Amino acid sequence: MQSQEIYVYLRTSNKNTKLALDSDSQDRQLKAVRKFARSKSWKIKEVFYDCSVSGDNGCDLTEREEFSRMMTLMKSNGVKTFVVSDATRFSRSILTAEIIKQDCKEHGISAYDASTGNDLCVHDNPEMDMINSLLQCIAQYDKIKTTNRLMSGRKRKARLGGRMGGNYAYGDRTGEDLLVDRVKELKGNPRQHGKLTLQAIANKITEEGFTTRKGTEFSRQQIANILKS
């Protein structure tokens, strides 16, 4: 009997792409998923990895380029199961989770949590649905608590005369208007440039000689931040 083929979805949210790539988060996630897949005798067909992408995207999942690519494939081929290392890799937001769940349900897709063995998209079992929702609530609570703790520290530092932290948005400094205008032009003119992904825009402006304030190449996340500013 042929083993069931599955996809694997990995995600790290550290906004510093270099730190995200250098950390062991990706390897730990993949190790957990592989162990779970072996217990089910499932065969991993492909791994999809979104680096420096938040788990709280609201209704806008455009930053999850690899996740979107995976879902597109699953809607058109025979693979109908993907696995994440835990529910936080699926989503840290109840709203985001519900949007993904609904999309999966409509196309007969299952999303398994390797840490619990639960199908995160289950809808025939109200008890499991309640447990999954509770886990996502806890993940969202942890995120809010961490954010509030960081903000308290920054405000305390500001009261003492220091800067609150965070990066100035591109365009705030002299000479950056050209960069911002070019990024928005590439994203907002698909008829001329084609429908470019965030990474394609990053590659394009690098070819044109633009660099970050540190003299490095722009990442996909930095392009997303410029477009939001």
MOBEL-V76855 format. One record per residue. N is the residue number from 0. RES is the residue in one small letter. OMEGA is omega in whole degrees, 0 to 359 (* if undefined). Layout:
n=N res=RES omega=OMEGA
n=N res=RES omega=OMEGA
This chain:
n=0 res=m omega=183
n=1 res=q omega=181
n=2 res=s omega=176
n=3 res=q omega=179
n=4 res=e omega=181
n=5 res=i omega=171
n=6 res=y omega=177
n=7 res=v omega=177
n=8 res=y omega=178
n=9 res=l omega=178
n=10 res=r omega=171
n=11 res=t omega=187
n=12 res=s omega=180
n=13 res=n omega=184
n=14 res=k omega=175
n=15 res=n omega=186
n=16 res=t omega=181
n=17 res=k omega=179
n=18 res=l omega=180
n=19 res=a omega=181
n=20 res=l omega=182
n=21 res=d omega=182
n=22 res=s omega=180
n=23 res=d omega=182
n=24 res=s omega=181
n=25 res=q omega=181
n=26 res=d omega=180
n=27 res=r omega=178
n=28 res=q omega=183
n=29 res=l omega=179
n=30 res=k omega=180
n=31 res=a omega=181
n=32 res=v omega=180
n=33 res=r omega=179
n=34 res=k omega=179
n=35 res=f omega=180
n=36 res=a omega=178
n=37 res=r omega=180
n=38 res=s omega=180
n=39 res=k omega=185
n=40 res=s omega=178
n=41 res=w omega=180
n=42 res=k omega=179
n=43 res=i omega=181
n=44 res=k omega=182
n=45 res=e omega=178
n=46 res=v omega=179
n=47 res=f omega=186
n=48 res=y omega=173
n=49 res=d omega=182
n=50 res=c omega=178
n=51 res=s omega=179
n=52 res=v omega=182
n=53 res=s omega=175
n=54 res=g omega=179
n=55 res=d omega=184
n=56 res=n omega=185
n=57 res=g omega=180
n=58 res=c omega=182
n=59 res=d omega=181
n=60 res=l omega=184
n=61 res=t omega=179
n=62 res=e omega=180
n=63 res=r omega=185
n=64 res=e omega=181
n=65 res=e omega=176
n=66 res=f omega=179
n=67 res=s omega=179
n=68 res=r omega=178
n=69 res=m omega=181
n=70 res=m omega=178
n=71 res=t omega=178
n=72 res=l omega=184
n=73 res=m omega=180
n=74 res=k omega=184
n=75 res=s omega=179
n=76 res=n omega=187
n=77 res=g omega=180
n=78 res=v omega=184
n=79 res=k omega=180
n=80 res=t omega=169
n=81 res=f omega=185
n=82 res=v omega=173
n=83 res=v omega=183
n=84 res=s omega=175
n=85 res=d omega=187
n=86 res=a omega=181
n=87 res=t omega=177
n=88 res=r omega=176
n=89 res=f omega=179
n=90 res=s omega=171
n=91 res=r omega=181
n=92 res=s omega=179
n=93 res=i omega=180
n=94 res=l omega=179
n=95 res=t omega=181
n=96 res=a omega=182
n=97 res=e omega=178
n=98 res=i omega=179
n=99 res=i omega=180
n=100 res=k omega=182
n=101 res=q omega=178
n=102 res=d omega=179
n=103 res=c omega=181
n=104 res=k omega=182
n=105 res=e omega=183
n=106 res=h omega=176
n=107 res=g omega=183
n=108 res=i omega=177
n=109 res=s omega=179
n=110 res=a omega=185
n=111 res=y omega=174
n=112 res=d omega=184
n=113 res=a omega=183
n=114 res=s omega=182
n=115 res=t omega=184
n=116 res=g omega=182
n=117 res=n omega=169
n=118 res=d omega=184
n=119 res=l omega=180
n=120 res=c omega=184
n=121 res=v omega=180
n=122 res=h omega=179
n=123 res=d omega=182
n=124 res=n omega=184
n=125 res=p omega=180
n=126 res=e omega=180
n=127 res=m omega=178
n=128 res=d omega=179
n=129 res=m omega=180
n=130 res=i omega=180
n=131 res=n omega=179
n=132 res=s omega=179
n=133 res=l omega=179
n=134 res=l omega=179
n=135 res=q omega=176
n=136 res=c omega=180
n=137 res=i omega=180
n=138 res=a omega=179
n=139 res=q omega=178
n=140 res=y omega=180
n=141 res=d omega=180
n=142 res=k omega=180
n=143 res=i omega=180
n=144 res=k omega=179
n=145 res=t omega=180
n=146 res=t omega=179
n=147 res=n omega=179
n=148 res=r omega=178
n=149 res=l omega=180
n=150 res=m omega=178
n=151 res=s omega=179
n=152 res=g omega=180
n=153 res=r omega=179
n=154 res=k omega=178
n=155 res=r omega=178
n=156 res=k omega=180
n=157 res=a omega=179
n=158 res=r omega=180
n=159 res=l omega=176
n=160 res=g omega=179
n=161 res=g omega=178
n=162 res=r omega=184
n=163 res=m omega=180
n=164 res=g omega=183
n=165 res=g omega=181
n=166 res=n omega=172
n=167 res=y omega=181
n=168 res=a omega=175
n=169 res=y omega=185
n=170 res=g omega=179
n=171 res=d omega=183
n=172 res=r omega=181
n=173 res=t omega=175
n=174 res=g omega=182
n=175 res=e omega=181
n=176 res=d omega=182
n=177 res=l omega=178
n=178 res=l omega=182
n=179 res=v omega=180
n=180 res=d omega=182
n=181 res=r omega=179
n=182 res=v omega=181
n=183 res=k omega=177
n=184 res=e omega=180
n=185 res=l omega=181
n=186 res=k omega=188
n=187 res=g omega=181
n=188 res=n omega=183
n=189 res=p omega=180
n=190 res=r omega=180
n=191 res=q omega=187
n=192 res=h omega=187
n=193 res=g omega=180
n=194 res=k omega=186
n=195 res=l omega=173
n=196 res=t omega=178
n=197 res=l omega=179
n=198 res=q omega=179
n=199 res=a omega=177
n=200 res=i omega=178
n=201 res=a omega=179
n=202 res=n omega=183
n=203 res=k omega=182
n=204 res=i omega=174
n=205 res=t omega=177
n=206 res=e omega=182
n=207 res=e omega=174
n=208 res=g omega=178
n=209 res=f omega=175
n=210 res=t omega=177
n=211 res=t omega=179
n=212 res=r omega=178
n=213 res=k omega=179
n=214 res=g omega=180
n=215 res=t omega=179
n=216 res=e omega=178
n=217 res=f omega=176
n=218 res=s omega=177
n=219 res=r omega=181
n=220 res=q omega=179
n=221 res=q omega=176
n=222 res=i omega=178
n=223 res=a omega=180
n=224 res=n omega=178
n=225 res=i omega=181
n=226 res=l omega=180
n=227 res=k omega=186
n=228 res=s omega=*
